[in-house]
Amino acid sequence: MSLQKLRRIDETRLEVPIDYKKGMLVPGIIYADALIEKDIEDRAIEQVANVACLPGIIRASYAMPDVHTGYGFTIGGVAAFDLQDGVVSPGGVGYDINCGVRLLRSNLMKQDVTPRLKELVSVLYNEIPSGVGSKGRIRLGPDDEKKVLLKGARWAVESGLGDASDLEKTESGGCLDGADPSVISSKAYERGRSQQGTLGAGNHFLELQYVDRIFDPKAADVLGIFEGQVTVMIHTGSRGFGHQVCTDFLEVMERAAGKYRIELYDRELASAPFNSPEAREYLCAMRCAANYAWANRQCIMSWTRESFMKFFGSSPADLGMSLIYDVAHNIAKVEDHTVGGKKMKLLVHRKGATRAFPPGHPELPAAYRGLGQPVLIPGDMGRASYLLLGTEKAMQETFGSTCHGAGRLMSRHQAIRKAKGRAIWRELEDQGIIVRAAGRETLAEEMSEAYKDVASVVDVVQRAGISTKVARLRPMGVIKG
């Protein structure tokens, strides 16, 4: 068993030693306590080791406590590469480019919503397009689609869907510079044209929540969070557009790996040198998809606010529905980091991992600079989600990264088999959680038993010091694809 070859560094970290397999340039580090350790798949450990073999990798190949097997990189994988000798790997970003989470606060209390919860969930389900192949309320012409790819969430705001304050509370201002629509395939354009402003399916969701516990009252006060308060969490990404971008460039990168003689221990880690034309084109396309995703979440958030205002007959000021933060968790970004006392620009791949920048970081909005970056960790639809903050220790140890969710325990097929004969929606309703989904299989795939307990995962990053807990959010109503 692969776990027997690992070395425990401390109570929250395992090391995949550099001699675990031939070709490793750095060790692997997996954030896991004894409870989470027993659920780590052998294949996931192998993937951590394979990433450690990629040229130009700096310090270590990391996996967060929500680690499970992914495409190329594990889900929960983090790796930083030198810009001179390092590579770019689409497997380190994934198919759902800039899948991410945003959290809205409100002035509503749980008791304001509970009596009308079923009705409110139905309204939101009807207003927010969801499901496999769902089509949005927006139909983008060719020129508009290019504007989305260049401007991201700013395009949505300029179109009347939100305001400038939303952009201040969005990672990277909701837009990555360096996007180039000319490198996008016609098939990707076709897939993206009708899916802007849609949740999609799988683990994507819109969730009504309430704050049931505050861990850091001072930070919660700055963020506008209090016990009993209703919040909304939105989890989605770049939809079919981003999937097609990844598909297109995996073929390009497979050829590039051979061209540049990059030794791959897994062909899913197809890569090209950072300074190669293939890598530059992929990053330009990836930024387009990231911007598409930020616009997508901005549109959904705007319609959510509108739905709440109509439903409760409240003014925007009375409702107080504002964005706390938006974070990406499938992305590769050039960032400034200090390694061995030396400041360096690195390309950081985060695949199912969240940025967790510390207090004082220049990329943070002024309102949060004294706190650190808000970190959003959704759990499964039956338990809880968490609001945390980034730390200086994360910056020193994980290139400012932490986990992105609970992490799957079962494959989707395993979950469907286990749920056979059960009414998951009724089980959730018995807990006081109202759920709407496009199909029964979605609820089966996403049932609580299919995931690790998010409380255990969050406890690891808290004890490791790479994120600190602010609040726990319990689900009330869930919309799934």
C-alpha positions as CSV (number, residue, x, y, z in Angstrom):
1,M,0.0,0.0,0.0
2,S,1.4,3.5,-1.0
3,L,0.6,4.9,2.4
4,Q,3.3,2.7,4.0
5,K,5.9,4.5,2.0
6,L,4.9,7.9,3.4
7,R,6.5,9.7,6.4
8,R,4.5,11.7,8.9
9,I,6.0,15.2,9.4
10,D,3.6,16.3,12.1
11,E,0.0,15.8,13.0
12,T,-1.3,17.5,9.9
13,R,1.3,16.7,7.2
14,L,2.5,13.6,5.4
15,E,5.6,13.5,3.2
16,V,5.9,11.6,0.0
17,P,9.7,11.2,0.1
18,I,11.8,12.2,-2.9
19,D,12.8,8.6,-3.3
20,Y,9.2,7.4,-3.5
21,K,9.7,7.0,-7.2
22,K,12.5,7.6,-9.7
23,G,12.3,11.0,-11.4
24,M,11.0,13.1,-8.4
25,L,12.7,16.5,-8.2
26,V,11.0,17.5,-5.0
27,P,9.1,15.7,-2.2
28,G,5.3,15.6,-2.0
29,I,3.4,17.1,1.0
30,I,-0.1,15.9,1.8
31,Y,-2.1,17.8,4.4
32,A,-3.9,15.1,6.3
33,D,-4.3,14.0,9.9
34,A,-4.7,10.4,11.0
35,L,-8.5,10.5,10.3
36,I,-8.1,11.7,6.7
37,E,-5.0,9.7,6.0
38,K,-7.0,6.4,5.9
39,D,-9.1,7.6,3.0
40,I,-6.3,8.7,0.7
41,E,-6.3,6.6,-2.5
42,D,-3.1,5.0,-3.7
43,R,-3.7,6.6,-7.1
44,A,-3.8,10.1,-5.5
45,I,-0.5,9.5,-3.8
46,E,0.9,8.4,-7.2
47,Q,-0.4,11.6,-8.8
48,V,1.3,13.8,-6.1
49,A,4.6,12.0,-6.9
50,N,4.1,12.3,-10.7
51,V,3.7,16.1,-10.4
52,A,6.9,16.2,-8.3
53,C,8.7,15.0,-11.5
54,L,7.7,17.9,-13.7
55,P,10.5,20.3,-14.8
56,G,11.0,23.5,-12.8
57,I,8.8,22.5,-9.9
58,I,9.6,24.6,-6.7
59,R,9.8,23.3,-3.2
60,A,7.2,20.5,-3.2
61,S,4.1,18.9,-4.9
62,Y,1.2,19.7,-2.5
63,A,-2.1,18.1,-1.8
64,M,-4.7,19.6,0.5
65,P,-6.9,17.5,2.9
66,D,-9.8,17.3,0.4
67,V,-7.4,15.3,-1.8
68,H,-8.7,12.7,-4.2
69,T,-7.8,11.4,-7.6
70,G,-8.2,13.8,-10.5
71,Y,-7.1,14.2,-14.1
72,G,-3.3,14.5,-14.0
73,F,-3.1,16.4,-10.7
74,T,-5.1,15.3,-7.7
75,I,-8.1,17.4,-6.8
76,G,-6.6,19.5,-4.0
77,G,-3.3,19.7,-5.8
78,V,-1.0,22.7,-5.7
79,A,2.3,23.1,-7.6
80,A,4.4,26.2,-8.4
81,F,6.9,26.4,-11.3
82,D,9.9,28.6,-12.1
83,L,9.2,30.8,-15.1
84,Q,12.6,30.0,-16.7
85,D,12.7,26.2,-16.4
86,G,9.2,25.3,-15.4
87,V,6.1,24.1,-17.3
88,V,2.5,24.8,-17.8
89,S,0.1,21.8,-17.5
90,P,-3.6,21.9,-18.2
91,G,-4.0,18.9,-15.9
92,G,-3.0,21.3,-13.1
93,V,-6.0,23.4,-13.7
94,G,-8.6,20.9,-14.9
95,Y,-11.5,20.9,-17.2
96,D,-13.8,23.3,-15.3
97,I,-11.4,26.3,-15.5
98,N,-12.0,28.8,-12.7
99,C,-14.7,26.7,-11.0
100,G,-15.1,28.8,-7.9
101,V,-17.3,30.0,-5.1
102,R,-18.8,33.3,-4.0
103,L,-20.6,34.2,-0.8
104,L,-23.3,36.8,-0.3
105,R,-24.4,38.2,3.0
106,S,-27.8,39.7,3.8
107,N,-29.7,41.5,6.6
108,L,-32.2,38.6,6.7
109,M,-32.4,36.2,9.6
110,K,-33.1,32.5,9.5
111,Q,-36.6,33.0,11.0
112,D,-37.4,35.5,8.2
113,V,-36.9,32.8,5.6
114,T,-37.9,29.5,7.2
115,P,-41.7,30.0,6.9
116,R,-41.4,30.6,3.2
117,L,-38.4,28.5,2.4
118,K,-40.0,26.0,0.0
119,E,-41.5,28.9,-2.0
120,L,-38.2,30.8,-2.1
121,V,-36.2,27.8,-3.2
122,S,-38.7,27.2,-6.1
123,V,-38.4,30.8,-7.2
124,L,-34.6,30.6,-7.3
125,Y,-34.7,27.3,-9.1
126,N,-36.9,28.8,-11.8
127,E,-34.8,32.0,-12.1
128,I,-31.3,30.4,-12.2
129,P,-30.8,28.0,-15.1
130,S,-29.3,24.8,-14.0
131,G,-28.7,21.2,-15.2
132,V,-26.7,19.4,-17.8
133,G,-26.5,21.5,-21.0
134,S,-28.6,24.2,-19.4
135,K,-29.0,27.4,-21.4
136,G,-29.0,30.8,-19.8
137,R,-31.1,33.9,-20.0
138,I,-28.3,35.5,-22.0
139,R,-27.6,34.8,-25.7
140,L,-24.2,36.1,-26.6
141,G,-23.4,37.2,-30.1
142,P,-19.8,36.7,-31.4
143,D,-18.7,40.3,-30.4
144,D,-20.3,40.1,-26.9
145,E,-18.7,36.7,-26.2
146,K,-15.3,38.1,-27.0
147,K,-16.0,41.0,-24.6
148,V,-16.9,38.5,-21.9
149,L,-13.6,36.7,-22.4
150,L,-11.6,39.9,-22.2
151,K,-13.5,41.7,-19.4
152,G,-14.9,38.9,-17.2
153,A,-17.1,40.0,-14.3
154,R,-16.6,43.6,-15.5
155,W,-18.6,42.8,-18.6
156,A,-21.5,41.7,-16.5
157,V,-21.4,44.9,-14.3
158,E,-21.2,47.1,-17.4
159,S,-24.3,45.2,-18.6
160,G,-26.2,46.2,-15.5
161,L,-25.7,43.0,-13.6
162,G,-24.2,44.3,-10.3
163,D,-22.0,47.2,-9.5
164,A,-18.3,48.1,-9.1
165,S,-18.2,47.1,-5.4
166,D,-18.7,43.5,-6.5
167,L,-15.5,43.6,-8.5
168,E,-13.5,44.8,-5.5
169,K,-14.6,41.7,-3.6
170,T,-13.8,39.3,-6.4
171,E,-10.4,37.6,-6.7
172,S,-8.3,39.4,-9.4
173,G,-11.1,41.9,-9.7
174,G,-13.0,39.3,-11.7
175,C,-10.7,39.5,-14.7
176,L,-7.3,38.1,-15.6
177,D,-5.3,40.3,-18.0
178,G,-3.7,38.5,-20.9
179,A,-6.8,36.8,-22.3
180,D,-6.7,36.4,-26.1
181,P,-10.0,35.4,-27.8
182,S,-8.2,34.7,-31.1
183,V,-6.8,31.4,-29.7
184,I,-10.2,30.0,-28.8
185,S,-11.7,27.3,-31.1
186,S,-15.0,27.7,-32.9
187,K,-16.3,24.7,-30.9
188,A,-15.5,26.4,-27.6
189,Y,-17.3,29.6,-28.8
190,E,-20.3,27.6,-29.8
191,R,-20.5,25.8,-26.4
192,G,-20.1,29.1,-24.5
193,R,-22.7,31.1,-26.4
194,S,-25.8,29.9,-24.6
195,Q,-24.3,28.9,-21.2
196,Q,-23.4,32.3,-19.7
197,G,-25.4,32.7,-16.5
198,T,-26.0,29.0,-15.8
199,L,-25.1,26.8,-12.8
200,G,-24.6,23.6,-14.7
201,A,-24.8,20.2,-13.0
202,G,-22.7,17.9,-10.8
203,N,-21.3,19.5,-7.7
204,H,-22.3,23.0,-8.7
205,F,-25.0,24.6,-6.6
206,L,-26.7,27.7,-5.3
207,E,-27.3,27.3,-1.6
208,L,-29.3,29.3,1.0
209,Q,-27.5,29.1,4.3
210,Y,-27.6,30.5,7.8
211,V,-24.7,31.3,10.1
212,D,-24.9,28.9,13.0
213,R,-21.5,29.6,14.6
214,I,-18.9,32.4,14.8
215,F,-15.3,31.4,15.6
216,D,-13.7,34.8,15.2
217,P,-16.1,37.6,16.2
218,K,-13.8,40.5,15.3
219,A,-13.2,39.2,11.7
220,A,-16.9,38.3,11.4
221,D,-17.8,41.9,12.3
222,V,-15.5,43.3,9.6
223,L,-17.0,40.8,7.0
224,G,-20.6,41.7,8.1
225,I,-21.4,38.2,9.4
226,F,-23.5,37.4,12.5
227,E,-25.2,34.3,14.0
228,G,-28.6,33.5,12.5
229,Q,-27.9,35.5,9.4
230,V,-29.0,34.2,6.0
231,T,-26.2,33.9,3.4
232,V,-26.1,32.6,-0.2
233,M,-23.3,30.6,-1.7
234,I,-22.8,30.1,-5.4
235,H,-20.5,27.4,-6.8
236,T,-20.0,27.1,-10.6
237,G,-17.3,27.7,-13.2
238,S,-16.8,28.2,-17.0
239,R,-19.2,25.5,-18.1
240,G,-18.9,23.9,-21.5
241,F,-16.7,26.8,-22.7
242,G,-13.9,26.0,-20.2
243,H,-14.3,22.2,-20.7
244,Q,-13.7,22.7,-24.5
245,V,-10.7,25.0,-23.9
246,C,-9.1,22.2,-21.8
247,T,-10.0,19.5,-24.3
248,D,-8.5,21.5,-27.2
249,F,-5.2,22.2,-25.4
250,L,-4.6,18.8,-24.0
251,E,-4.0,17.7,-27.5
252,V,-1.7,20.6,-28.1
253,M,0.2,19.9,-24.9
254,E,0.6,16.2,-25.6
255,R,2.4,17.1,-28.9
256,A,4.4,19.8,-27.1
257,A,5.7,17.4,-24.4
258,G,7.2,15.2,-27.1
259,K,8.5,18.2,-29.0
260,Y,10.3,19.6,-26.0
261,R,11.3,16.1,-24.7
262,I,9.5,16.5,-21.4
263,E,9.5,13.1,-19.6
264,L,6.0,12.4,-18.4
265,Y,5.2,9.8,-15.7
266,D,1.6,10.2,-16.6
267,R,0.4,11.4,-20.0
268,E,-2.4,13.3,-18.3
269,L,0.3,15.7,-17.1
270,A,1.0,16.8,-20.7
271,S,3.0,20.0,-20.4
272,A,5.0,22.6,-22.3
273,P,7.7,25.0,-21.1
274,F,6.4,28.2,-19.7
275,N,8.2,30.3,-22.4
276,S,7.0,28.1,-25.3
277,P,4.3,29.3,-27.8
278,E,2.1,26.4,-26.8
279,A,2.2,27.4,-23.1
280,R,1.6,31.0,-23.9
281,E,-1.5,30.1,-26.1
282,Y,-2.9,27.8,-23.4
283,L,-2.5,30.5,-20.7
284,C,-4.2,33.1,-23.0
285,A,-7.1,30.6,-23.5
286,M,-7.3,29.6,-19.9
287,R,-7.6,33.3,-18.9
288,C,-10.5,33.6,-21.4
289,A,-12.2,30.7,-19.7
290,A,-11.4,32.2,-16.2
291,N,-13.0,35.5,-17.2
292,Y,-16.1,33.6,-18.6
293,A,-16.5,31.9,-15.2
294,W,-16.3,35.2,-13.3
295,A,-18.9,36.7,-15.5
296,N,-21.0,33.6,-15.0
297,R,-21.0,33.9,-11.2
298,Q,-21.6,37.6,-11.4
299,C,-24.7,37.1,-13.6
300,I,-26.1,34.4,-11.3
301,M,-25.5,36.6,-8.2
302,S,-27.2,39.6,-9.8
303,W,-30.3,37.5,-10.6
304,T,-30.3,36.0,-7.1
305,R,-30.4,39.5,-5.6
306,E,-33.2,40.5,-7.9
307,S,-35.2,37.4,-6.9
308,F,-34.8,38.1,-3.2
309,M,-35.8,41.7,-3.6
310,K,-39.0,40.7,-5.5
311,F,-39.8,37.8,-3.2
312,F,-39.5,39.8,0.0
313,G,-40.6,43.2,-1.5
314,S,-37.5,44.8,-0.1
315,S,-35.2,47.6,-1.3
316,P,-31.6,46.8,-1.9
317,A,-30.7,48.8,1.2
318,D,-33.1,46.9,3.4
319,L,-32.1,43.5,2.1
320,G,-28.4,44.3,2.5
321,M,-27.4,41.6,0.0
322,S,-23.8,42.2,-0.8
323,L,-20.8,40.1,-1.9
324,I,-18.3,39.0,0.8
325,Y,-15.9,37.4,-1.6
326,D,-15.4,35.3,-4.7
327,V,-12.5,32.8,-5.0
328,A,-11.3,30.6,-7.9
329,H,-10.1,27.1,-7.3
330,N,-9.1,25.7,-10.7
331,I,-6.6,28.1,-12.1
332,A,-2.9,28.8,-12.9
333,K,-1.6,32.3,-12.1
334,V,1.7,34.1,-12.2
335,E,2.3,35.3,-8.6
336,D,5.1,36.8,-6.5
337,H,6.5,34.5,-3.8
338,T,9.5,34.3,-1.6
339,V,11.6,31.1,-1.8
340,G,14.7,30.6,0.2
341,G,14.7,34.4,1.1
342,K,14.6,35.3,-2.6
343,K,11.5,37.0,-4.3
344,M,10.5,35.1,-7.4
345,K,7.7,35.2,-9.9
346,L,6.2,31.7,-10.1
347,L,3.4,30.1,-12.1
348,V,1.1,28.5,-9.4
349,H,-1.3,25.8,-10.5
350,R,-4.2,25.3,-8.1
351,K,-6.5,22.3,-9.0
352,G,-9.3,22.0,-6.5
353,A,-7.4,24.3,-4.2
354,T,-8.1,27.9,-3.0
355,R,-5.9,30.9,-2.8
356,A,-5.4,31.9,0.9
357,F,-3.4,35.1,0.9
358,P,-2.3,36.7,4.2
359,P,-3.1,40.1,5.9
360,G,-1.4,42.9,4.1
361,H,-1.2,41.3,0.7
362,P,-1.5,44.0,-2.0
363,E,-4.0,42.0,-4.0
364,L,-6.6,42.1,-1.3
365,P,-9.3,44.7,-1.2
366,A,-8.6,47.6,1.2
367,A,-11.5,46.5,3.5
368,Y,-9.9,43.1,4.1
369,R,-6.2,44.0,4.0
370,G,-5.9,43.9,7.8
371,L,-7.7,40.5,8.0
372,G,-6.4,38.4,5.2
373,Q,-8.2,36.9,2.2
374,P,-11.6,35.4,2.8
375,V,-11.5,31.7,2.0
376,L,-14.8,29.8,1.1
377,I,-14.9,26.1,1.8
378,P,-18.2,24.5,0.8
379,G,-19.2,21.1,2.2
380,D,-21.9,18.7,1.1
381,M,-25.5,19.8,0.9
382,G,-26.5,18.1,4.1
383,R,-23.8,19.3,6.5
384,A,-22.0,22.7,6.5
385,S,-19.7,25.2,4.7
386,Y,-17.1,27.4,6.2
387,L,-15.7,30.9,5.9
388,L,-12.1,31.2,6.8
389,L,-9.1,33.6,6.3
390,G,-5.8,33.2,4.6
391,T,-2.6,33.4,6.7
392,E,1.1,34.2,6.5
393,K,1.9,30.6,7.2
394,A,0.0,29.6,4.0
395,M,2.1,32.1,2.1
396,Q,5.3,30.6,3.5
397,E,4.3,26.9,3.2
398,T,1.8,26.4,0.4
399,F,2.3,29.4,-1.9
400,G,-0.8,31.0,-0.2
401,S,-3.1,28.0,-0.8
402,T,-5.6,25.9,1.1
403,C,-8.3,23.3,0.4
404,H,-11.4,24.0,-1.7
405,G,-14.1,21.7,-0.3
406,A,-14.8,18.5,1.5
407,G,-13.4,16.2,-1.2
408,R,-15.2,13.1,-2.5
409,L,-15.1,9.7,-0.8
410,M,-17.1,7.9,-3.5
411,S,-17.2,8.1,-7.3
412,R,-20.4,9.3,-8.8
413,H,-21.3,5.8,-9.9
414,Q,-20.6,4.4,-6.4
415,A,-22.9,7.1,-4.9
416,I,-25.7,6.3,-7.3
417,R,-25.5,2.6,-6.4
418,K,-25.5,3.4,-2.7
419,A,-28.5,5.7,-3.0
420,K,-30.6,3.1,-4.9
421,G,-34.1,2.9,-3.3
422,R,-33.6,6.0,-1.2
423,A,-35.3,9.4,-1.5
424,I,-32.4,11.8,-0.9
425,W,-34.6,14.8,-1.1
426,R,-36.9,13.5,1.6
427,E,-33.9,12.6,3.9
428,L,-32.7,16.2,3.5
429,E,-36.2,17.7,4.1
430,D,-36.4,15.7,7.3
431,Q,-33.3,17.7,8.3
432,G,-35.0,21.0,7.4
433,I,-33.2,21.3,4.1
434,I,-35.2,21.9,1.0
435,V,-33.5,20.8,-2.2
436,R,-34.4,21.2,-5.9
437,A,-32.5,19.4,-8.7
438,A,-33.0,18.7,-12.4
439,G,-32.8,14.9,-11.7
440,R,-32.7,12.2,-9.1
441,E,-29.2,11.0,-10.1
442,T,-27.8,14.4,-9.3
443,L,-29.0,14.1,-5.7
444,A,-27.6,10.6,-5.4
445,E,-24.2,11.7,-6.8
446,E,-24.1,14.5,-4.3
447,M,-25.5,12.9,-1.1
448,S,-23.5,13.6,2.1
449,E,-22.0,10.1,2.3
450,A,-20.3,10.6,-1.0
451,Y,-18.0,13.3,0.6
452,K,-15.6,13.6,3.5
453,D,-16.9,15.4,6.5
454,V,-16.0,19.0,5.7
455,A,-15.5,19.8,9.5
456,S,-12.6,17.3,9.6
457,V,-11.0,18.8,6.4
458,V,-11.3,22.3,7.7
459,D,-10.0,21.3,11.1
460,V,-6.7,20.1,9.4
461,V,-6.1,23.4,7.6
462,Q,-6.9,25.3,10.8
463,R,-4.5,23.2,12.9
464,A,-1.9,23.4,10.1
465,G,-2.2,27.2,10.3
466,I,-2.8,27.7,6.6
467,S,-6.3,29.1,7.1
468,T,-8.2,30.2,10.2
469,K,-12.0,29.7,10.8
470,V,-14.3,32.6,11.0
471,A,-17.8,31.1,10.7
472,R,-19.8,28.0,10.0
473,L,-22.7,28.1,7.6
474,R,-25.5,25.5,7.6
475,P,-27.7,24.7,4.5
476,M,-31.4,25.6,4.4
477,G,-32.2,25.4,0.7
478,V,-30.1,23.9,-2.1
479,I,-30.4,24.2,-5.9
480,K,-28.6,21.5,-7.9
481,G,-28.3,20.9,-11.6
